[in-house]
Amino acid sequence: MNDALRHNPADSGSPSTPDAQTLVSLKRMLLFTHEDEEYLLMAGNILLAHTEEILDAWYDHILRNNYLAHYFTKNGAPDADYLQRLRPHFRQWVIDLCSRGEGNDWWQLEERIVAQLHPGPEVDPVNELPSTYLRYLSTFIYPVAEAGRPFLGDSGYPPQTTARMQQAWFKAICFSVLLWIYPSSSQFTYE
């Protein structure tokens, strides 16, 4: 097996990040091409104007599903303050996801998300996330991707171009989730 694809979370006490070769390999496995990057930038030009509406759709989905809402509750009820504090982070994630280049800005945001999912000793106990069920994190990909579909569909582009933008948006979200779970799948509960 290629060394770039090997990962043993037990080898270190802290989450590791994939090297450049692994990032390229993961993209290839997702069939995430340079053409997809171009379509993602096109999609970003449309989606960024609708970020608040996309966030509203995500929040609605989260709060309608108890297994997801659990991560955003306090004393059994949705924590509105916490949800409001998260909005700028979600908004920035959409912006960086759609406009990222090969530079480090988007990667630094991904690493901050990873730090929240894989808490270390310095985590603020008030905002510490409960055990993350991998099945819930990975299945959230589709609803997130679908939240952008209406805006891409109304963009005025031909259907084939719209489909390619949607596909690129979907692949980018999948890639982000792969990066979030990459550092240490042992932090997730497989139930």
C-alpha positions as CSV (number, residue, x, y, z in Angstrom):
1,M,0.0,0.0,0.0
2,N,1.2,3.5,-0.8
3,D,2.6,5.2,2.3
4,A,0.4,8.2,1.6
5,L,-2.7,6.1,2.2
6,R,-1.5,4.5,5.4
7,H,-2.8,6.1,8.5
8,N,-2.7,4.6,12.0
9,P,-4.2,6.9,14.6
10,A,-2.6,4.9,17.3
11,D,0.8,6.0,16.2
12,S,0.4,9.4,17.8
13,G,-1.5,11.0,20.6
14,S,-2.9,13.8,18.6
15,P,-4.7,14.0,15.3
16,S,-2.5,14.0,12.2
17,T,-3.2,15.8,9.0
18,P,-2.8,14.3,5.6
19,D,0.2,15.3,3.6
20,A,0.0,16.7,0.1
21,Q,0.3,13.3,-1.6
22,T,-2.6,12.0,0.5
23,L,-4.7,15.0,-0.3
24,V,-4.2,14.3,-4.0
25,S,-4.9,10.6,-3.5
26,L,-8.2,11.4,-1.7
27,K,-9.2,13.8,-4.4
28,R,-8.5,11.1,-7.0
29,M,-10.6,8.6,-5.1
30,L,-13.5,11.0,-5.1
31,L,-12.9,11.7,-8.9
32,F,-12.5,15.3,-7.9
33,T,-10.7,16.8,-10.9
34,H,-9.3,20.2,-11.9
35,E,-12.4,20.6,-13.9
36,D,-14.5,20.1,-10.8
37,E,-12.4,22.9,-9.1
38,E,-13.4,25.2,-11.9
39,Y,-17.1,24.2,-11.6
40,L,-16.9,24.7,-7.8
41,L,-15.6,28.2,-8.3
42,M,-18.6,28.8,-10.7
43,A,-21.0,27.3,-8.1
44,G,-19.4,29.5,-5.4
45,N,-20.2,32.6,-7.4
46,I,-23.8,31.7,-7.1
47,L,-23.9,30.0,-3.6
48,L,-22.1,32.7,-1.8
49,A,-25.0,35.1,-2.4
50,H,-27.3,32.6,-0.8
51,T,-25.2,31.5,2.2
52,E,-27.8,32.6,4.7
53,E,-30.6,30.7,3.0
54,I,-28.3,27.6,2.8
55,L,-27.6,28.0,6.5
56,D,-31.3,28.3,7.2
57,A,-31.9,25.0,5.3
58,W,-29.1,23.3,7.2
59,Y,-30.3,24.5,10.6
60,D,-33.9,23.4,9.8
61,H,-32.6,19.9,8.9
62,I,-30.5,19.7,12.0
63,L,-33.3,20.8,14.3
64,R,-35.9,18.5,12.7
65,N,-33.7,15.4,13.3
66,N,-33.1,14.5,17.0
67,Y,-29.9,12.6,16.3
68,L,-28.4,15.8,14.8
69,A,-30.1,18.3,17.1
70,H,-28.5,16.4,20.0
71,Y,-25.2,18.1,19.1
72,F,-26.7,21.6,19.4
73,T,-28.8,21.3,22.6
74,K,-28.4,22.4,26.1
75,N,-30.6,20.7,28.8
76,G,-32.6,18.9,26.1
77,A,-33.6,22.1,24.1
78,P,-31.9,23.7,21.1
79,D,-29.2,26.1,22.3
80,A,-30.1,29.2,20.2
81,D,-27.1,31.1,21.4
82,Y,-24.7,28.3,20.4
83,L,-26.4,27.9,17.0
84,Q,-26.0,31.7,16.5
85,R,-22.3,31.5,17.4
86,L,-21.8,28.7,14.9
87,R,-23.4,30.6,12.0
88,P,-20.3,32.7,11.2
89,H,-18.2,29.5,11.2
90,F,-20.6,27.6,8.9
91,R,-20.7,30.7,6.7
92,Q,-16.9,30.9,6.5
93,W,-16.8,27.2,5.7
94,V,-19.1,27.7,2.7
95,I,-17.1,30.7,1.5
96,D,-13.7,28.9,1.9
97,L,-15.1,25.6,0.4
98,C,-16.3,27.4,-2.7
99,S,-13.4,29.8,-3.2
100,R,-10.5,27.9,-1.9
101,G,-7.4,27.6,-4.0
102,E,-4.5,25.4,-3.3
103,G,-3.3,27.8,-0.7
104,N,-3.5,27.3,3.1
105,D,-6.5,29.4,4.1
106,W,-9.1,26.7,3.3
107,W,-6.9,24.1,5.0
108,Q,-6.5,26.1,8.1
109,L,-10.3,26.3,8.4
110,E,-10.5,22.5,7.9
111,E,-8.0,22.0,10.7
112,R,-10.0,24.2,13.1
113,I,-13.1,22.1,12.3
114,V,-11.0,18.9,13.0
115,A,-9.9,20.4,16.3
116,Q,-13.5,20.8,17.3
117,L,-14.3,17.2,16.3
118,H,-11.2,15.8,17.9
119,P,-10.9,17.8,21.1
120,G,-7.7,17.9,23.0
121,P,-7.0,18.8,26.6
122,E,-7.5,22.6,26.0
123,V,-11.2,22.2,25.0
124,D,-13.7,24.5,26.6
125,P,-16.0,22.0,28.5
126,V,-19.0,24.2,27.9
127,N,-18.7,23.9,24.1
128,E,-17.2,20.4,24.0
129,L,-19.0,18.2,21.5
130,P,-20.4,14.9,22.6
131,S,-19.1,11.8,20.9
132,T,-19.7,12.2,17.2
133,Y,-21.4,9.3,15.5
134,L,-19.6,8.8,12.2
135,R,-22.8,7.7,10.6
136,Y,-24.4,11.0,11.3
137,L,-21.5,13.1,10.2
138,S,-21.1,11.3,6.9
139,T,-24.9,11.1,6.1
140,F,-25.1,14.9,6.6
141,I,-23.2,15.3,3.3
142,Y,-26.3,14.9,1.1
143,P,-28.6,17.4,2.9
144,V,-25.8,20.0,2.9
145,A,-25.2,19.5,-0.8
146,E,-28.9,19.6,-1.6
147,A,-29.3,22.9,0.2
148,G,-27.4,24.5,-2.7
149,R,-29.3,22.8,-5.5
150,P,-32.2,25.3,-5.9
151,F,-29.8,28.3,-6.2
152,L,-27.7,26.5,-8.8
153,G,-30.8,25.5,-10.7
154,D,-32.0,29.1,-10.8
155,S,-28.7,30.4,-12.0
156,G,-29.6,30.7,-15.6
157,Y,-26.8,28.3,-16.7
158,P,-27.7,25.4,-19.0
159,P,-28.8,22.2,-17.2
160,Q,-25.5,20.3,-18.0
161,T,-23.4,23.1,-16.5
162,T,-25.7,23.3,-13.4
163,A,-25.4,19.5,-13.0
164,R,-21.6,19.8,-13.1
165,M,-21.6,22.7,-10.6
166,Q,-23.8,20.6,-8.2
167,Q,-21.5,17.6,-8.7
168,A,-18.5,19.7,-7.8
169,W,-20.2,21.2,-4.7
170,F,-21.1,17.7,-3.6
171,K,-17.5,16.4,-4.1
172,A,-16.1,19.4,-2.2
173,I,-18.4,18.7,0.7
174,C,-17.4,15.0,0.7
175,F,-13.8,16.0,0.6
176,S,-14.2,18.2,3.6
177,V,-15.9,15.5,5.6
178,L,-13.1,13.1,4.6
179,L,-10.6,15.6,5.9
180,W,-12.5,16.0,9.2
181,I,-12.6,12.3,9.9
182,Y,-9.1,11.5,8.6
183,P,-7.0,12.5,11.6
184,S,-8.4,9.9,13.9
185,S,-11.4,7.8,13.2
186,S,-10.9,6.3,16.6
187,Q,-12.5,9.5,18.0
188,F,-15.8,8.6,16.4
189,T,-18.3,6.1,17.7
190,Y,-19.3,3.4,15.2
191,E,-22.7,2.4,16.4
